[in-house]
Amino acid sequence: MSEKKMTRCGWCGSDPLYVRYHDEEWGVPVHDDRKLFEMLILEGMQAGLSWLTVLRKREEFRRAFDDFQPSRVAGYGREKIQSLLKNPGIIRNRLKIEAAVANAKAFLEVQKEFGTFGYFIWALVGNKSQKNYFRSLKEVPPQTPASEAMSKELKERGFRFVGSTICYAFMQTVGMVNDHLVDCFRHEEISKM
């Protein structure tokens, strides 16, 4: 299939970083705990900003947050938080950074209880990806009953910056739902995963 004839979801535009994210990552089912933690933190960091802003800062986020190792992030104290607030390569929002630390602690508790975070989070959607068949971006909801239930469960476990809309974006990112539009070349590929 030539690049010109390849149809993609309209939200990714033409920025090469965004296109690569759309083509290779968005919607692919993720079960790896470190990757799930990374995406949960980055989705929280994105609140009020564009996802492209987060993608452009992702490599620096990985360096600054010890490659999103939950056990490392859970140990961040005041000094580390202050250094993160001075890092121009990341989103320097105190509430979001403190939430990342709190979320790392809650994440570790979930791992203790369930063995893996992946097992816990995927059980919330019946352990399988939901396939949607949207024809336009207007049809894609900002949240769903499943994301509302996930948000409630995470908040009860001490997670922060996990509102229903953030949870739905997380679900889309890690393949818990396939929201590629039906005319997008990735819709069918993801559906087969």
N, C-alpha and C positions, 0 to 999 in steps of 0.2 A: 504494500500500500504506500503510495507516495505521500510525502509530507503535506502537499497541497490538498489532497483529497481526504486527509485524516480529520475527522470531526471530533472536537473536544467539547467538554462543558465550557460554557461561555465565561464562567467566573475566572478561569486561569489566564485569560488574555494572551499576550504574546511575550511576556517577560520570560526569558529562558529558565530562570530559577523556578518560577511558578509552573511553567509548562512541565519541567522535569518532575517536580513534586506531584503534579496531577497525573502524569504518565506512569510514574514508577512507584508512588507511595500512597497517595490518597485512596482510601477504600480497601487497601490490601489487608486482610485479616492479620492482626498482630496478637501473639500470645506471650511473647517474651516480656518478662517483668520490667527489665531496665527500659526497654523501648516504651512500654505502656506508661511507666512513670514519667519518662521524658515528655511524652505527648500530653499527659495530664497537666504537667507543669506548664508546658508551652501554651496549651489552650487557655489556662488561667492567665498567663502573661498577656495573651492576645486581647483580653476583655477591653473593649473600647478602642481597639486599634485594628489595623488590617492584618490579615494573616501573612501577607507578603512582608510586612515590617518584621514580623517574628522570624520568618524564614531567612531574611537577610542577616539576622542576628544569631541564628541558631548555632553556628560554629563557635561563636564567642560564648554563648550560653553553655555549650558543652564544656568548654574549657573552664569557665567561671564556676560551674556547678559540678565539677569533678565527674564529667561524663554522665551526669544524672544517676549516680550510684546512690540509692536511697539511704543506705547506712551512713554514707559520708555527709549527705545533705542534712540528715536528721541531727547530726552533731554540730551544726553551725551555731555559733554563739554570736554575741554582740559584735565582736571584732570582725568576724567574717562578714556579717551582714553589712557593717559599715564599709568594708572594702568593696562589696558588691554594689552598694549605693554610689560608689565613686567610679564604677566601671562604665565608660561611655559606650562600650560594645554591647551592652544588654539594656533591657528596659529597667530603668532605675526607679521603681515604685516600691516604697517601703512595705506597704500592705501586701503586695504581690510576692515580694521576696520573703517576708515573714510567713506568708501562706505556704510557700514552697517548703519551708522548713517544717511547718506544722503538718503539711501533707506527707512529707517523708516519714515523719514519726507515725502517722496514721497508717501509711502504706505498710510499714514494717509490722504493725499490729495485725493488719489484715493477712499479711504473709504468715505470721505466727499461727493465726486461727485457721486459715484455709490451705496452707502449704504454699500457694502462689497467689499473687494478686490476679493473675490472668484467670485462674480457676474461679475466683470470686466474681470478677467483673463480667466474665462471659456467662456465668450462671444467671446473671440478671436478665439476659436476653435469651435464655433457653439454650445456651451453648451453640447457637448458630446465627449466622449473618442474615439479616432481613434484606430481601431483594425488593427494591422499589422500582417503579416503572414511570418515573416522571418524564414528561416531554418538554417542560420549560422550567427555568429557574424559579419562576413565580409559584410553581407547585410545591417546591421543596420547603417543608416547614422549618421554622427556627427551633422548634422543640416538639416533643411528642410525649404521650403518656409514659413511654419507656424511659425517656430522658428525665422526666419529672420523678419517676420512681428511683432512678439511679441517683439523681441529685439528693433526694431525701435520704437515701441509704448512706451515701457518702458523708453528708452533713452530720448525720447521727453518729458516724464513726470519727468525727473530728476533722474532716477535710474542709478546706476553705477555697473560695473561688471556684465552686463547683455548682453553680446555678444550672437550671434546666437547659438553657441555651448553650452554655459551655459544655455541658454533658453531651448534648446532641452533636456539637461540633467534634467532640472527642470520639463519639460513636462513629461518625462519618470517617474521621481520620484513620481510626484503627480497624476499620472494616466491619464493625458490628452492624452497620447498615450499608447497603450499596446505593448511594444517591447519585451515581453517574447518570446523566440523562440517557434515555434509551438510544438516542442517535449518536452518543459518544462511543468511540471505539473501545473504551475501557469498560463499558457497562457489561458487555458479554464476557470479556476476559475475567473480570472480577466475579461475575456470577458463577463461573466455572471453578473458582477456587474453593 
